Amino acid sequence: MDVSMDAHSKLVPEMITVLQERFRILKYIKMAGPIGRRPLGEMAGLSERETRTMIDLLRTQQLISVAKNGAAITDEGLAVLTALEPTMEKWTGRSSLERRLQEYLGISAVKIVAGDCDRDPVTKNLLGLKTAEAFVSTIENGQIIAVTGGSTIASIPNYIEKANDLQELLFIAARGGVGEDIGLQANVIAASFAEACGGKYRTFYYPESLSEETHKAFQNEPSVRKMIQLYEQVDCVIHGIGEAQTMANLRESSTEEKEMLQKTEAKGEAFGYYFDRTGKAVHRIRTVGIQIDQLERVPLIYAVAGGISKAAAILAYMSTAPKQTVLITDEAAAQEMLKQITN
């Protein structure tokens, strides 16, 4: 906190608490609006009376508009949020935490949202909002974006508004998959991104359970060869990071494979690779998709994951992540990472 902020907090100690609360509510309305009074109160943990008071105050200041379908942020409200963001990050200490993690990990940037995905589902939406804001501000029309699966990545398109300068974007699944396999989700999410941006998408179905012989043969299929070529042209990757044993369970991996992951002390998973705490890949799934060595040639990478339970998994992957990576996480995971780093 700088001298001016410190002076304000000493003279009017309640100012910071009030400002943070109103900023938080305005952020929620931006994220979920139009939103009714009851769901907003549930989201923010406020009583009906407190929610009504807050809505009335923000409407009086013309920061939100209220209609039959709920409260929505105004242009003035958006301007206020944008102007206050740096100050709020300093007051909460997140800016300092971002810098410490960025320096330790040696990556392009770290962005942290308030909360803990493990305890509050709203936090996952905040991750989606933060990633959408960063993505839209940096992406250029005509580029190719590869996205992975996962509920956190799936939340991002909800906060992207269609724009004329995004209609030539091409979204592709970063990995193949079929049936109930989690890789299938990447296809759905790629389509969601394309719809949100008004762009295009290309799906890719590829089983993870193929034998080595079938896997090699499958790569000669025209659709697979085209996708492999696209992977070499990717301009941006948006991906999640999974906890190793959780991902093994989702994939319905064999008992032998799960035991092997435990024996090698695998902590995190990304792109079908499992990593130990040093960042060494101790196992990989036989599939077609973005490969770890290809990431080094991708100009922009967003790694998105949160929740205190994922701290070790995030550190495991980030130990050897490409330097151009931007990590977007939540405060609980960030604090736990810092704790593990310093212990």
C-alpha positions in Angstrom: 0.0 0.0 0.0 1.5 3.4 -1.0 1.7 6.5 1.3 -1.6 8.0 0.0 -3.5 4.8 0.5 -2.1 4.3 4.0 -3.0 7.8 4.9 -6.6 7.4 3.7 -7.0 4.1 5.6 -5.8 5.7 8.8 -8.1 8.7 8.5 -11.1 6.7 7.3 -10.4 3.1 8.1 -13.9 1.9 7.0 -13.3 3.4 3.5 -11.3 0.4 2.2 -13.9 -2.1 3.4 -16.8 -0.2 1.9 -15.0 0.4 -1.4 -13.9 -3.2 -1.7 -17.5 -4.4 -1.1 -19.1 -2.1 -3.7 -16.3 -2.9 -6.2 -17.0 -6.6 -5.7 -20.7 -6.2 -6.2 -20.2 -4.1 -9.3 -17.8 -6.8 -10.6 -20.4 -9.5 -10.0 -23.1 -7.5 -11.9 -20.7 -7.1 -14.8 -20.0 -10.8 -14.8 -23.5 -12.1 -14.4 -25.8 -9.3 -15.5 -28.5 -8.8 -16.2 -29.0 -10.5 -12.8 -31.9 -10.4 -10.4 -31.7 -9.3 -6.8 -32.0 -12.7 -5.3 -29.3 -14.5 -7.3 -27.0 -11.5 -6.8 -27.5 -11.6 -3.1 -26.8 -15.4 -3.1 -23.7 -14.8 -5.2 -22.4 -12.1 -2.9 -23.5 -13.6 0.4 -25.7 -10.6 1.2 -29.2 -10.5 2.8 -32.1 -9.3 0.7 -32.1 -6.0 2.5 -28.4 -5.5 1.9 -28.7 -6.4 -1.7 -31.5 -4.0 -2.3 -29.6 -1.2 -0.6 -26.5 -1.9 -2.7 -28.5 -2.0 -6.0 -30.2 1.3 -5.1 -26.9 2.9 -4.3 -25.2 1.8 -7.5 -28.2 2.7 -9.6 -28.3 6.2 -8.1 -24.7 6.6 -9.1 -25.6 5.5 -12.6 -23.2 2.6 -12.4 -25.9 0.1 -13.1 -29.3 0.0 -14.8 -32.2 -2.0 -13.5 -34.9 -3.5 -15.7 -37.3 -6.4 -15.5 -34.6 -8.9 -16.3 -32.3 -7.6 -13.6 -29.4 -5.3 -13.0 -26.8 -4.7 -15.6 -23.6 -2.6 -15.6 -23.6 0.7 -17.5 -20.8 2.2 -19.5 -20.0 4.5 -16.6 -19.9 1.5 -14.3 -17.4 -0.3 -16.7 -15.2 2.9 -16.7 -15.3 3.0 -12.9 -14.3 -0.7 -12.7 -11.4 -0.2 -15.1 -10.2 2.9 -13.3 -10.3 1.2 -9.8 -8.8 -2.2 -10.8 -5.1 -1.3 -10.2 -5.9 0.4 -6.9 -8.0 -2.5 -5.6 -5.3 -4.9 -6.6 -2.8 -2.9 -4.5 -5.1 -2.6 -1.5 -5.7 -6.4 -1.4 -2.1 -7.2 -1.8 -2.7 -9.3 -5.0 -0.4 -7.1 -7.1 2.5 -7.9 -4.8 1.6 -11.6 -4.8 1.4 -11.5 -8.6 4.9 -10.0 -8.9 6.4 -12.5 -6.5 5.0 -15.5 -8.3 5.8 -14.1 -11.7 9.4 -13.6 -10.7 9.7 -17.1 -9.2 8.1 -18.9 -12.1 9.9 -16.8 -14.7 6.9 -16.4 -16.9 5.3 -13.4 -18.7 2.7 -12.6 -16.1 0.5 -13.8 -13.2 -3.0 -12.6 -12.8 -4.9 -13.4 -9.6 -8.6 -13.1 -8.8 -10.1 -13.1 -5.3 -11.4 -16.3 -3.7 -11.0 -20.1 -3.8 -12.5 -22.2 -6.6 -12.6 -25.2 -4.2 -15.0 -23.3 -1.9 -16.9 -20.8 -4.0 -18.1 -21.5 -7.6 -18.3 -17.7 -8.2 -14.4 -17.7 -8.2 -14.3 -20.0 -11.2 -16.5 -17.4 -13.1 -14.1 -14.7 -12.0 -11.2 -16.7 -13.5 -13.3 -16.9 -16.7 -13.9 -13.2 -16.7 -10.3 -12.3 -16.1 -9.1 -14.6 -18.8 -11.7 -13.3 -21.3 -10.6 -9.7 -20.6 -6.9 -10.6 -21.1 -7.6 -12.6 -24.2 -9.7 -10.0 -26.0 -7.2 -7.3 -25.2 -4.3 -9.2 -26.8 -5.6 -11.4 -29.6 -5.5 -10.2 -33.2 -8.0 -11.0 -35.9 -7.2 -13.9 -38.2 -5.2 -15.9 -35.6 -5.6 -19.5 -34.6 -6.4 -20.3 -31.0 -6.2 -23.8 -29.5 -8.3 -24.5 -26.4 -8.4 -27.5 -24.0 -11.2 -29.0 -22.0 -12.3 -28.4 -18.4 -15.0 -26.4 -16.6 -12.8 -23.4 -16.0 -11.9 -23.0 -19.7 -15.6 -23.5 -20.5 -16.5 -20.5 -18.4 -14.4 -18.1 -20.5 -16.6 -17.7 -23.6 -19.5 -16.5 -21.4 -17.6 -13.2 -20.9 -16.6 -12.5 -24.5 -18.7 -10.2 -26.5 -19.0 -10.4 -30.3 -16.9 -7.8 -32.1 -16.3 -7.2 -35.8 -12.5 -7.4 -35.3 -12.8 -11.0 -34.0 -14.8 -12.7 -36.7 -11.8 -14.2 -38.5 -10.5 -16.0 -35.5 -10.3 -19.8 -35.8 -10.7 -22.0 -32.6 -9.6 -25.6 -32.5 -9.4 -28.3 -29.9 -6.0 -28.6 -28.4 -6.4 -32.3 -28.1 -8.6 -35.0 -29.6 -11.2 -37.1 -27.8 -14.3 -39.2 -28.2 -17.3 -40.4 -26.3 -17.4 -39.5 -22.6 -13.7 -38.7 -22.6 -12.8 -35.3 -21.3 -11.0 -34.5 -24.5 -14.4 -34.2 -26.2 -15.1 -31.1 -24.1 -12.4 -29.3 -26.0 -14.4 -29.5 -29.2 -17.5 -28.1 -27.5 -15.5 -25.3 -25.9 -13.8 -24.4 -29.2 -17.3 -24.0 -30.7 -18.4 -21.9 -27.7 -15.4 -19.6 -28.2 -16.2 -19.3 -31.9 -19.9 -18.5 -31.2 -18.9 -15.9 -28.6 -16.5 -14.1 -30.9 -18.5 -14.6 -34.1 -15.5 -16.6 -35.4 -15.0 -20.1 -36.8 -14.1 -23.4 -35.2 -12.9 -26.9 -36.2 -13.6 -30.0 -34.2 -11.3 -33.0 -33.8 -12.3 -36.4 -32.5 -9.5 -38.7 -31.6 -9.7 -41.6 -29.0 -7.1 -41.7 -26.3 -7.3 -45.4 -25.8 -5.9 -46.6 -29.1 -3.1 -49.2 -29.3 0.3 -47.9 -30.5 -0.2 -49.5 -33.9 -3.6 -48.1 -34.4 -2.4 -44.7 -33.1 0.3 -44.6 -35.8 -2.2 -45.6 -38.5 -4.8 -43.0 -37.4 -2.3 -40.2 -37.8 -2.3 -40.8 -41.5 -6.0 -40.0 -41.8 -6.5 -36.8 -43.8 -8.5 -35.1 -41.0 -5.8 -35.8 -38.5 -3.0 -34.6 -40.8 -4.8 -31.3 -41.3 -5.2 -30.8 -37.6 -1.5 -31.6 -37.0 -0.7 -28.9 -39.6 -2.9 -26.5 -37.8 -1.1 -27.2 -34.5 2.1 -25.9 -36.1 0.3 -22.6 -36.9 -1.3 -21.9 -33.6 -1.0 -18.3 -32.3 -2.5 -18.7 -28.9 -3.2 -21.6 -26.5 -5.7 -21.4 -23.6 -5.5 -24.4 -21.3 -6.2 -25.7 -17.9 -4.0 -27.6 -15.4 -5.3 -30.7 -13.7 -4.4 -32.5 -10.5 -2.7 -35.8 -11.6 -4.9 -38.4 -9.7 -8.1 -36.5 -10.5 -7.3 -36.5 -14.2 -6.4 -40.2 -14.0 -9.8 -40.9 -12.4 -11.6 -38.8 -15.0 -9.9 -40.8 -17.8 -10.8 -44.0 -16.0 -7.1 -45.0 -16.1 -6.1 -48.5 -15.2 -5.1 -49.4 -11.6 -1.6 -50.0 -12.9 -1.4 -46.5 -14.4 -2.7 -44.9 -11.2 -0.2 -46.8 -9.1 2.6 -45.7 -11.5 1.5 -42.0 -11.1 1.6 -42.4 -7.4 5.0 -44.1 -7.5 6.5 -41.3 -9.7 4.8 -38.7 -7.4 2.9 -37.1 -10.3 1.3 -33.8 -9.2 -0.1 -32.0 -12.3 -1.4 -32.7 -15.8 -1.7 -30.7 -19.0 -2.0 -31.7 -22.6 -2.0 -35.3 -21.7 1.3 -35.1 -19.9 1.7 -35.8 -16.2 4.4 -33.9 -14.2 6.2 -34.4 -10.9 7.0 -31.5 -8.6 10.1 -30.6 -10.5 8.2 -30.3 -13.8 9.5 -33.5 -15.2 7.0 -35.3 -17.5 6.7 -38.8 -15.9 3.9 -40.1 -18.1 2.0 -39.1 -21.2 -1.3 -40.2 -22.8 -1.1 -41.5 -26.3 -3.1 -39.0 -28.3 -2.8 -36.3 -31.0 -2.8 -32.7 -30.0 -0.6 -29.8 -29.0 2.7 -31.2 -27.8 4.9 -29.7 -25.0 7.7 -28.9 -27.5 5.3 -27.1 -29.8 4.3 -24.7 -27.0 7.7 -23.1 -27.1 6.8 -21.8 -30.6 3.3 -20.4 -29.6 3.5 -16.6 -29.0 0.8 -16.4 -26.4 -0.3 -18.9 -23.8 -2.9 -18.6 -21.1 -2.8 -21.2 -18.3 -5.9 -21.0 -16.2 -6.5 -23.0 -12.9 -7.5 -22.2 -9.4 -8.4 -23.7 -6.0 -6.1 -24.4 -3.1 -6.2 -28.1 -4.0 -4.5 -27.4 -7.3 -1.5 -25.4 -6.0 0.9 -28.3 -6.2 -0.4 -29.3 -9.7 0.0 -25.7 -11.0 3.6 -25.5 -9.6 4.5 -28.8 -11.1 3.4 -27.7 -14.6 4.7 -24.2 -14.3 8.2 -25.4 -13.3 9.0 -25.9 -17.0 6.2 -23.9 -18.6 7.1 -21.7 -21.6 8.3 -18.2 -20.6 5.5 -16.5 -22.6 2.9 -18.1 -20.4 0.3 -16.0 -18.5 -0.9 -17.8 -15.4 -4.4 -16.8 -14.3 -5.3 -18.2 -10.9 -7.1 -17.4 -7.7 -5.9 -16.0 -4.4 -6.2 -19.3 -2.4 -4.0 -21.2 -5.0 -1.5 -18.4 -5.2 -1.1 -18.1 -1.4 -0.6 -21.9 -1.2 1.9 -21.9 -4.0 3.9 -19.2 -2.3 3.7 -21.2 0.9 5.1 -24.3 -0.8 7.8 -22.3 -2.6 9.1 -20.7 0.6 8.9 -23.9 2.8 
